Amino acid sequence: GQQLNQSPQSMFIQEGEDVSMNCTSSSIFNTWLWYKQDPGEGPVLLIALYKAGELTSNGRLTAQFGITRKDSFLNISASIPSDVGIYFCAGIFAGGTSYGKLTFGQGTILTVHP
Amino acid sequence: ETGVTQSPTHLIKTRGQQVTLRCSSQSGHNTVSWYQQALGQGPQFIFQYYREEENGRGNFPPRFSGLQFPNYSSELNVNALELDDSALYLCASSLEGEQYFGPGTRLTVT
């Protein structure tokens, strides 16, 4: 089945630093989504990407849909303590029954030191 | 506009019992998907409902079943609970593409 490899698994950074994380797949995806999840809560949608090469920003967050359609990255600029959480990439596979099943990466745990 | 809601928040069941989890989709969304999230992992797709019909299923056994109602709310039923069913169960509603998640139901099977 389709799998997403997300890296890094965890990051420990100082407040104010920039952060970058990425996801890669052996399969082509139609859609890439980035979510943030706080402990005990559901994932919150940060950014959605629909076209290869697309670069989208949401405040201090920027994400790109790779031109091969097999990867995506998320950047967070000037991190703040409330950025702490688990970040997940998720994709909708381009082949087969494309009914909108999300395949998730393993998550990146972000810790921000004040 | 009301977001996705789920009930109950927490649940403790015994192995072999049955459980029903509920989800109310975001206003205007006609598609509901259910996911299982084990501790320390990403969510895993269980199944999706579109206009009251199952519209795709992940790698979960038949004892995981669901329903969607005319108002697009949904239920997830799990029969013959096993210890490994302990997880956070998430539902997500969508209209096209973007899926919005509820807060989840934490199920513990003892």
Interface residues (C-beta under 8 A of the other chain):
Chain A: G1 T31 L33 Y35 G40 E41 G42 P43 V44 L45 A48 Y50 F88 A90 I92 T97 Y99 G100 K101 L102 T103 F104 G105 Q106 G107
Chain B: V4 Q6 T31 S33 Y35 Q41 G42 P43 Q44 F45 Q48 Y50 N55 G56 G58 N59 L90 A92 S94 G97 E98 Q99 Y100 F101 G102 P103 G104 R106
